[in-house]
Amino acid sequence: MVEQSARLPQIMVVDDDADTVSILARHLQREGFVAIEAVSGAECVRLARENPVDVILLDLMMPEMDGFAFLRELRRRPGLVDVPVIVVTAKELTDDDIRLLSGETERIIPKDEAYLSELSAELRARLQPRGTKRAAEQESVSRPT
């Protein structure tokens, strides 16, 4: 019996800094996720409509359509209303910012020295690729102690 391969989780990375997008995309791919890259909010909305997206990683500080405008646009689109959004930002958030993001995002992760490992842990907890946990459990059972 041939087991059907599971679809890897699709993570959309949206940030106006192409280097940041590239770094995050490579990191996600090493962690076993499929990374879809977008360098603007408008591009992210278009790509998310064309691709099945499990989570969107969103920078708040972008020209033309900042992260707040992006969230308003995303939540108006059928099929994208329930896509989880994790904010990854260097922006110092005000109380108003936090109020606007409350209920619209799953988590806010500040871009600091440890943000990649924090982000990986968050995504693994939410989206561990199907079969990975079972394979890891089987591997640990079959290892001699």
C-alpha positions as CSV (number, residue, x, y, z in Angstrom):
1,M,0.0,0.0,0.0
2,V,1.5,3.4,-1.1
3,E,1.0,6.2,1.4
4,Q,-0.1,9.5,-0.2
5,S,2.4,12.3,0.5
6,A,1.0,15.1,2.7
7,R,0.9,18.6,1.5
8,L,3.5,20.8,3.3
9,P,2.1,23.9,5.0
10,Q,2.2,27.0,2.8
11,I,3.5,30.1,4.5
12,M,3.2,33.5,2.8
13,V,5.9,35.9,3.8
14,V,5.1,39.6,3.1
15,D,7.7,42.3,3.8
16,D,8.8,45.2,1.6
17,D,12.4,44.4,2.3
18,A,13.4,41.7,-0.3
19,D,16.4,40.6,1.8
20,T,14.1,39.9,4.8
21,V,11.7,38.0,2.6
22,S,14.5,35.9,1.2
23,I,16.0,35.1,4.7
24,L,12.6,34.2,6.1
25,A,11.7,32.0,3.0
26,R,15.0,30.1,3.2
27,H,14.6,29.6,7.0
28,L,11.0,28.3,6.4
29,Q,12.1,25.9,3.7
30,R,14.8,24.5,6.0
31,E,12.1,24.0,8.6
32,G,10.0,21.9,6.2
33,F,7.5,24.5,5.0
34,V,6.7,25.9,1.6
35,A,7.4,29.6,1.5
36,I,5.6,32.0,-0.9
37,E,7.2,35.4,-1.1
38,A,5.5,38.7,-1.5
39,V,7.2,42.2,-1.3
40,S,4.0,44.2,-0.8
41,G,0.6,43.9,0.8
42,A,-1.2,44.1,-2.6
43,E,1.0,41.3,-4.0
44,C,0.3,39.2,-1.0
45,V,-3.5,39.5,-1.4
46,R,-3.2,38.5,-5.1
47,L,-0.9,35.5,-4.3
48,A,-3.0,34.4,-1.4
49,R,-6.1,34.3,-3.7
50,E,-4.1,32.1,-6.1
51,N,-2.4,29.8,-3.6
52,P,-3.7,27.8,-0.6
53,V,-2.1,29.6,2.3
54,D,-2.0,28.2,5.8
55,V,-0.4,31.2,7.5
56,I,0.7,34.7,6.5
57,L,3.8,36.3,8.1
58,L,3.2,40.0,8.0
59,D,5.5,43.0,8.4
60,L,3.6,46.1,9.5
61,M,5.9,48.8,8.1
62,M,5.4,48.8,4.3
63,P,4.9,51.6,1.8
64,E,1.6,51.9,-0.2
65,M,-0.3,49.3,1.9
66,D,1.0,48.9,5.4
67,G,0.2,45.9,7.5
68,F,-2.9,47.4,9.1
69,A,-4.4,48.3,5.6
70,F,-3.4,44.8,4.4
71,L,-5.3,43.2,7.3
72,R,-8.4,45.2,6.5
73,E,-8.2,44.2,2.8
74,L,-7.5,40.5,3.6
75,R,-10.5,40.2,6.0
76,R,-12.8,41.6,3.3
77,R,-11.8,38.8,0.8
78,P,-13.9,35.7,0.7
79,G,-11.7,32.6,1.3
80,L,-9.1,34.7,3.1
81,V,-11.1,35.9,6.1
82,D,-9.9,33.1,8.3
83,V,-6.2,32.8,7.2
84,P,-4.1,33.1,10.3
85,V,-1.7,36.1,10.4
86,I,1.4,36.3,12.5
87,V,2.9,39.8,12.6
88,V,6.7,39.8,12.5
89,T,7.8,43.4,13.0
90,A,10.5,45.7,14.3
91,K,7.9,48.4,14.8
92,E,7.5,49.7,18.4
93,L,3.8,49.0,18.9
94,T,1.6,51.6,20.5
95,D,-1.5,50.8,22.5
96,D,-3.6,51.8,19.5
97,D,-1.5,49.4,17.3
98,I,-2.1,46.5,19.7
99,R,-5.8,47.3,19.8
100,L,-6.1,47.3,16.0
101,L,-4.2,44.0,15.8
102,S,-6.2,42.3,18.5
103,G,-8.5,39.7,17.1
104,E,-7.0,40.2,13.6
105,T,-3.7,38.4,14.2
106,E,-2.7,35.2,15.9
107,R,0.5,36.4,17.4
108,I,3.0,39.3,17.3
109,I,6.7,38.4,17.2
110,P,9.2,41.2,17.5
111,K,12.1,41.1,15.1
112,D,14.9,40.6,17.5
113,E,17.9,38.3,17.8
114,A,15.7,35.3,18.6
115,Y,12.8,35.9,16.3
116,L,13.6,33.1,13.9
117,S,13.6,30.4,16.5
118,E,10.4,31.8,18.2
119,L,8.7,31.9,14.8
120,S,9.8,28.3,14.0
121,A,8.4,27.1,17.3
122,E,5.1,28.9,16.7
123,L,4.7,27.5,13.2
124,R,5.7,23.9,14.2
125,A,3.1,24.0,17.0
126,R,0.4,25.2,14.6
127,L,1.3,23.5,11.4
128,Q,3.5,20.5,11.9
129,P,3.4,18.7,8.6
130,R,1.1,15.8,8.6
131,G,3.0,12.6,9.2
132,T,6.0,14.3,10.7
133,K,5.0,13.8,14.3
134,R,4.2,10.1,13.6
135,A,7.5,9.6,11.8
136,A,9.4,11.3,14.7
137,E,7.5,9.1,17.2
138,Q,8.3,6.0,15.3
139,E,11.9,7.0,15.0
140,S,12.2,7.5,18.7
141,V,10.6,4.2,19.4
142,S,12.9,2.3,17.0
143,R,16.1,3.9,18.4
144,P,18.1,1.7,20.8
145,T,18.6,3.4,24.2
